[in-house]
Amino acid sequence: MSGAESVIAVAALLGGGVTAGVLFAVALSVLPALFAMDTGTYVYAHKLIGRNWDPTMPVIVLGSMLANVVLAVLAGGGARGLFALSAALLLGVSGVSHLCNVPINRRVKSIDDPTDIPADWSDPRPLWRRFHYLRTALSVLALATTAAAVTAL
């Protein structure tokens, strides 16, 4: 493995680890806390929590995906397929986030006053949780696949 490949491999592992770790932590601790809150408090907390995740996580996920794509091009043998698979899994994380979770986030953030929830508003937490569990599983699989690919180099 060349010096450049080593640097890219570290970036792929670091980005994949941060992605899986953040999503796992949200699933393990943040989601149960959000479910324990009354609706108004949940809306308020959701707005606060998402403020810093939204601009940061897409860069990390897509950067990790790109690192895996580059490694898939540069690597040979079985590592090539593993890096490609990891890139596809991370693309899945991004897809679930952008197509499923983000629209729900926008709906929650559109509520101006958390103390005045519209009567016809349906609680998005169960649906958001299902999509979150899916992207968490994809991210953990991506990390494991990247790690396997790096060891195969």
C-alpha atoms as an extended CHARMM CRD file, in Angstrom:
* protein
*
       153  EXT
         1         1  MET       CA              0.0000000000        0.0000000000        0.0000000000  PROA      1               0.0000000000
         2         2  SER       CA              1.4170000000        3.3910000000       -0.9920000000  PROA      2               0.0000000000
         3         3  GLY       CA              1.6050000000        6.3940000000        1.3080000000  PROA      3               0.0000000000
         4         4  ALA       CA             -1.3580000000        8.0260000000       -0.4370000000  PROA      4               0.0000000000
         5         5  GLU       CA             -3.4360000000        4.8580000000       -0.1400000000  PROA      5               0.0000000000
         6         6  SER       CA             -2.5970000000        4.6630000000        3.5560000000  PROA      6               0.0000000000
         7         7  VAL       CA             -3.7790000000        8.2270000000        4.1470000000  PROA      7               0.0000000000
         8         8  ILE       CA             -7.0000000000        7.5990000000        2.2220000000  PROA      8               0.0000000000
         9         9  ALA       CA             -7.5530000000        4.3300000000        4.0960000000  PROA      9               0.0000000000
        10        10  VAL       CA             -7.2000000000        6.1410000000        7.4280000000  PROA      10              0.0000000000
        11        11  ALA       CA             -9.6700000000        8.7940000000        6.2310000000  PROA      11              0.0000000000
        12        12  ALA       CA            -12.1420000000        6.1050000000        5.1280000000  PROA      12              0.0000000000
        13        13  LEU       CA            -11.8970000000        4.3150000000        8.4730000000  PROA      13              0.0000000000
        14        14  LEU       CA            -12.0750000000        7.5210000000       10.4830000000  PROA      14              0.0000000000
        15        15  GLY       CA            -15.0870000000        8.8560000000        8.5660000000  PROA      15              0.0000000000
        16        16  GLY       CA            -16.8490000000        5.5020000000        8.6550000000  PROA      16              0.0000000000
        17        17  GLY       CA            -16.1560000000        5.1670000000       12.3690000000  PROA      17              0.0000000000
        18        18  VAL       CA            -17.4500000000        8.6480000000       13.1570000000  PROA      18              0.0000000000
        19        19  THR       CA            -20.5700000000        8.0110000000       11.0530000000  PROA      19              0.0000000000
        20        20  ALA       CA            -21.3370000000        4.6620000000       12.6690000000  PROA      20              0.0000000000
        21        21  GLY       CA            -20.4970000000        5.9850000000       16.1310000000  PROA      21              0.0000000000
        22        22  VAL       CA            -22.6990000000        9.0520000000       15.8730000000  PROA      22              0.0000000000
        23        23  LEU       CA            -25.6510000000        7.1370000000       14.4470000000  PROA      23              0.0000000000
        24        24  PHE       CA            -25.2410000000        4.3700000000       17.0390000000  PROA      24              0.0000000000
        25        25  ALA       CA            -25.1170000000        6.9220000000       19.8740000000  PROA      25              0.0000000000
        26        26  VAL       CA            -28.2830000000        8.5930000000       18.6060000000  PROA      26              0.0000000000
        27        27  ALA       CA            -30.0260000000        5.2080000000       18.4150000000  PROA      27              0.0000000000
        28        28  LEU       CA            -28.8120000000        4.1420000000       21.8520000000  PROA      28              0.0000000000
        29        29  SER       CA            -29.3220000000        7.3100000000       23.8710000000  PROA      29              0.0000000000
        30        30  VAL       CA            -30.8450000000       10.2590000000       22.0240000000  PROA      30              0.0000000000
        31        31  LEU       CA            -33.8570000000        8.4460000000       20.5590000000  PROA      31              0.0000000000
        32        32  PRO       CA            -35.0590000000        6.9910000000       23.8690000000  PROA      32              0.0000000000
        33        33  ALA       CA            -34.7450000000       10.4520000000       25.4140000000  PROA      33              0.0000000000
        34        34  LEU       CA            -36.7600000000       12.0390000000       22.5840000000  PROA      34              0.0000000000
        35        35  PHE       CA            -39.4640000000        9.3870000000       22.9470000000  PROA      35              0.0000000000
        36        36  ALA       CA            -39.7080000000       10.1100000000       26.6960000000  PROA      36              0.0000000000
        37        37  MET       CA            -40.5330000000       13.7740000000       26.0410000000  PROA      37              0.0000000000
        38        38  ASP       CA            -43.9490000000       15.3170000000       25.5810000000  PROA      38              0.0000000000
        39        39  THR       CA            -44.5480000000       16.5390000000       22.0270000000  PROA      39              0.0000000000
        40        40  GLY       CA            -43.7020000000       20.2010000000       22.5840000000  PROA      40              0.0000000000
        41        41  THR       CA            -40.4790000000       19.4120000000       24.4060000000  PROA      41              0.0000000000
        42        42  TYR       CA            -39.5850000000       16.9160000000       21.6800000000  PROA      42              0.0000000000
        43        43  VAL       CA            -40.0530000000       19.5410000000       18.9480000000  PROA      43              0.0000000000
        44        44  TYR       CA            -37.8900000000       22.0010000000       20.8900000000  PROA      44              0.0000000000
        45        45  ALA       CA            -35.1640000000       19.3910000000       21.5290000000  PROA      45              0.0000000000
        46        46  HSD       CA            -35.2560000000       18.1230000000       17.9330000000  PROA      46              0.0000000000
        47        47  LYS       CA            -34.5860000000       21.6260000000       16.6580000000  PROA      47              0.0000000000
        48        48  LEU       CA            -31.6430000000       22.0740000000       19.0440000000  PROA      48              0.0000000000
        49        49  ILE       CA            -30.0780000000       18.6840000000       18.3840000000  PROA      49              0.0000000000
        50        50  GLY       CA            -30.2710000000       18.9060000000       14.6010000000  PROA      50              0.0000000000
        51        51  ARG       CA            -28.7340000000       22.3530000000       14.3560000000  PROA      51              0.0000000000
        52        52  ASN       CA            -25.1220000000       21.1150000000       14.2620000000  PROA      52              0.0000000000
        53        53  TRP       CA            -25.6460000000       17.6320000000       12.8190000000  PROA      53              0.0000000000
        54        54  ASP       CA            -27.2580000000       18.8080000000        9.6030000000  PROA      54              0.0000000000
        55        55  PRO       CA            -24.2900000000       20.6280000000        8.0690000000  PROA      55              0.0000000000
        56        56  THR       CA            -21.6560000000       18.2460000000        9.4220000000  PROA      56              0.0000000000
        57        57  MET       CA            -22.8320000000       14.6640000000        8.9260000000  PROA      57              0.0000000000
        58        58  PRO       CA            -23.4270000000       14.8260000000        5.1470000000  PROA      58              0.0000000000
        59        59  VAL       CA            -19.8180000000       15.9800000000        4.6490000000  PROA      59              0.0000000000
        60        60  ILE       CA            -18.4880000000       13.1420000000        6.7990000000  PROA      60              0.0000000000
        61        61  VAL       CA            -20.6870000000       10.4600000000        5.2040000000  PROA      61              0.0000000000
        62        62  LEU       CA            -20.0550000000       11.5540000000        1.6180000000  PROA      62              0.0000000000
        63        63  GLY       CA            -16.3550000000       12.1500000000        2.3020000000  PROA      63              0.0000000000
        64        64  SER       CA            -16.0510000000        8.6070000000        3.6470000000  PROA      64              0.0000000000
        65        65  MET       CA            -17.9300000000        7.2950000000        0.6460000000  PROA      65              0.0000000000
        66        66  LEU       CA            -15.5740000000        9.1410000000       -1.6980000000  PROA      66              0.0000000000
        67        67  ALA       CA            -12.5280000000        7.7700000000        0.1440000000  PROA      67              0.0000000000
        68        68  ASN       CA            -13.8890000000        4.2460000000       -0.3340000000  PROA      68              0.0000000000
        69        69  VAL       CA            -14.5290000000        4.9190000000       -4.0410000000  PROA      69              0.0000000000
        70        70  VAL       CA            -10.9400000000        6.1110000000       -4.5050000000  PROA      70              0.0000000000
        71        71  LEU       CA             -9.6390000000        3.0470000000       -2.6810000000  PROA      71              0.0000000000
        72        72  ALA       CA            -11.8460000000        0.7830000000       -4.8170000000  PROA      72              0.0000000000
        73        73  VAL       CA            -10.2080000000        2.2760000000       -7.9110000000  PROA      73              0.0000000000
        74        74  LEU       CA             -6.6750000000        2.0230000000       -6.5100000000  PROA      74              0.0000000000
        75        75  ALA       CA             -6.9220000000       -1.3620000000       -4.7730000000  PROA      75              0.0000000000
        76        76  GLY       CA             -6.6780000000       -4.7400000000       -6.3610000000  PROA      76              0.0000000000
        77        77  GLY       CA             -7.9760000000       -8.1650000000       -5.5020000000  PROA      77              0.0000000000
        78        78  GLY       CA            -10.7050000000       -8.6890000000       -2.9660000000  PROA      78              0.0000000000
        79        79  ALA       CA            -10.1380000000       -5.2960000000       -1.3640000000  PROA      79              0.0000000000
        80        80  ARG       CA            -11.5000000000       -3.5700000000       -4.4740000000  PROA      80              0.0000000000
        81        81  GLY       CA            -14.9360000000       -5.1710000000       -4.1180000000  PROA      81              0.0000000000
        82        82  LEU       CA            -15.0480000000       -4.5420000000       -0.3730000000  PROA      82              0.0000000000
        83        83  PHE       CA            -14.2360000000       -0.8480000000       -0.7980000000  PROA      83              0.0000000000
        84        84  ALA       CA            -16.8990000000       -0.6070000000       -3.5180000000  PROA      84              0.0000000000
        85        85  LEU       CA            -19.4330000000       -2.3150000000       -1.2440000000  PROA      85              0.0000000000
        86        86  SER       CA            -18.5830000000        0.0410000000        1.6080000000  PROA      86              0.0000000000
        87        87  ALA       CA            -19.0340000000        3.0330000000       -0.7080000000  PROA      87              0.0000000000
        88        88  ALA       CA            -22.4430000000        1.6830000000       -1.7490000000  PROA      88              0.0000000000
        89        89  LEU       CA            -23.4620000000        1.1880000000        1.8950000000  PROA      89              0.0000000000
        90        90  LEU       CA            -22.4540000000        4.7610000000        2.7110000000  PROA      90              0.0000000000
        91        91  LEU       CA            -24.4100000000        5.9740000000       -0.2920000000  PROA      91              0.0000000000
        92        92  GLY       CA            -27.3370000000        4.1070000000        1.2660000000  PROA      92              0.0000000000
        93        93  VAL       CA            -26.7850000000        5.9650000000        4.5570000000  PROA      93              0.0000000000
        94        94  SER       CA            -26.8310000000        9.2420000000        2.6680000000  PROA      94              0.0000000000
        95        95  GLY       CA            -29.8890000000        8.2360000000        0.6590000000  PROA      95              0.0000000000
        96        96  VAL       CA            -31.9110000000        7.2470000000        3.7180000000  PROA      96              0.0000000000
        97        97  SER       CA            -30.8790000000       10.4560000000        5.4450000000  PROA      97              0.0000000000
        98        98  HSD       CA            -31.7020000000       12.8010000000        2.5750000000  PROA      98              0.0000000000
        99        99  LEU       CA            -34.8150000000       11.0570000000        1.2810000000  PROA      99              0.0000000000
       100       100  CYS       CA            -36.3680000000        9.9080000000        4.5590000000  PROA      100             0.0000000000
       101       101  ASN       CA            -35.0470000000       11.5500000000        7.7340000000  PROA      101             0.0000000000
       102       102  VAL       CA            -34.3880000000       15.0620000000        6.3900000000  PROA      102             0.0000000000
       103       103  PRO       CA            -37.9730000000       15.6090000000        5.1610000000  PROA      103             0.0000000000
       104       104  ILE       CA            -39.2200000000       14.6110000000        8.6180000000  PROA      104             0.0000000000
       105       105  ASN       CA            -36.6770000000       16.9720000000       10.2000000000  PROA      105             0.0000000000
       106       106  ARG       CA            -37.9600000000       19.8160000000        8.0310000000  PROA      106             0.0000000000
       107       107  ARG       CA            -41.5270000000       19.0870000000        9.0810000000  PROA      107             0.0000000000
       108       108  VAL       CA            -40.5780000000       19.1990000000       12.7650000000  PROA      108             0.0000000000
       109       109  LYS       CA            -38.5170000000       22.3710000000       12.3110000000  PROA      109             0.0000000000
       110       110  SER       CA            -41.4310000000       24.0680000000       10.5530000000  PROA      110             0.0000000000
       111       111  ILE       CA            -43.3070000000       24.2970000000       13.8530000000  PROA      111             0.0000000000
       112       112  ASP       CA            -42.6650000000       27.8230000000       15.0720000000  PROA      112             0.0000000000
       113       113  ASP       CA            -44.0630000000       27.4440000000       18.5720000000  PROA      113             0.0000000000
       114       114  PRO       CA            -43.4920000000       24.0820000000       20.2990000000  PROA      114             0.0000000000
       115       115  THR       CA            -46.1800000000       24.9970000000       22.8320000000  PROA      115             0.0000000000
       116       116  ASP       CA            -48.7770000000       25.2980000000       20.0530000000  PROA      116             0.0000000000
       117       117  ILE       CA            -48.6670000000       22.0250000000       18.0870000000  PROA      117             0.0000000000
       118       118  PRO       CA            -51.4010000000       21.8100000000       15.4010000000  PROA      118             0.0000000000
       119       119  ALA       CA            -54.2230000000       19.4450000000       16.3690000000  PROA      119             0.0000000000
       120       120  ASP       CA            -53.8470000000       17.4180000000       13.1670000000  PROA      120             0.0000000000
       121       121  TRP       CA            -50.0590000000       17.0190000000       13.5660000000  PROA      121             0.0000000000
       122       122  SER       CA            -48.9460000000       13.3880000000       13.6070000000  PROA      122             0.0000000000
       123       123  ASP       CA            -45.9420000000       12.4610000000       15.7040000000  PROA      123             0.0000000000
       124       124  PRO       CA            -43.0480000000       11.5650000000       13.3500000000  PROA      124             0.0000000000
       125       125  ARG       CA            -40.8640000000        9.8780000000       15.9560000000  PROA      125             0.0000000000
       126       126  PRO       CA            -41.7730000000        6.2330000000       15.1590000000  PROA      126             0.0000000000
       127       127  LEU       CA            -41.1630000000        6.6880000000       11.4200000000  PROA      127             0.0000000000
       128       128  TRP       CA            -37.9920000000        8.7030000000       11.9800000000  PROA      128             0.0000000000
       129       129  ARG       CA            -36.7040000000        5.9720000000       14.3070000000  PROA      129             0.0000000000
       130       130  ARG       CA            -37.2560000000        3.2230000000       11.7020000000  PROA      130             0.0000000000
       131       131  PHE       CA            -35.3120000000        5.1740000000        9.0830000000  PROA      131             0.0000000000
       132       132  HSD       CA            -32.6210000000        5.9820000000       11.6180000000  PROA      132             0.0000000000
       133       133  TYR       CA            -32.1840000000        2.3110000000       12.5500000000  PROA      133             0.0000000000
       134       134  LEU       CA            -31.8210000000        1.4850000000        8.8570000000  PROA      134             0.0000000000
       135       135  ARG       CA            -29.0920000000        4.0490000000        8.2710000000  PROA      135             0.0000000000
       136       136  THR       CA            -27.3670000000        3.0310000000       11.5020000000  PROA      136             0.0000000000
       137       137  ALA       CA            -27.2340000000       -0.5960000000       10.3450000000  PROA      137             0.0000000000
       138       138  LEU       CA            -25.9290000000        0.4800000000        6.9360000000  PROA      138             0.0000000000
       139       139  SER       CA            -23.2140000000        2.6030000000        8.5620000000  PROA      139             0.0000000000
       140       140  VAL       CA            -22.0400000000       -0.1900000000       10.8640000000  PROA      140             0.0000000000
       141       141  LEU       CA            -21.9050000000       -2.5890000000        7.9040000000  PROA      141             0.0000000000
       142       142  ALA       CA            -19.9700000000        0.0260000000        5.9150000000  PROA      142             0.0000000000
       143       143  LEU       CA            -17.4350000000        0.4340000000        8.7020000000  PROA      143             0.0000000000
       144       144  ALA       CA            -16.9560000000       -3.3240000000        9.0410000000  PROA      144             0.0000000000
       145       145  THR       CA            -16.5870000000       -3.6520000000        5.2680000000  PROA      145             0.0000000000
       146       146  THR       CA            -14.0250000000       -0.8370000000        5.0790000000  PROA      146             0.0000000000
       147       147  ALA       CA            -12.0660000000       -2.4290000000        7.9220000000  PROA      147             0.0000000000
       148       148  ALA       CA            -12.1130000000       -5.7920000000        6.1300000000  PROA      148             0.0000000000
       149       149  ALA       CA            -10.9680000000       -4.1230000000        2.9130000000  PROA      149             0.0000000000
       150       150  VAL       CA             -8.0840000000       -2.3440000000        4.6400000000  PROA      150             0.0000000000
       151       151  THR       CA             -6.9100000000       -5.6080000000        6.1770000000  PROA      151             0.0000000000
       152       152  ALA       CA             -7.1270000000       -7.2590000000        2.7420000000  PROA      152             0.0000000000
       153       153  LEU       CA             -4.7110000000       -4.7060000000        1.2210000000  PROA      153             0.0000000000
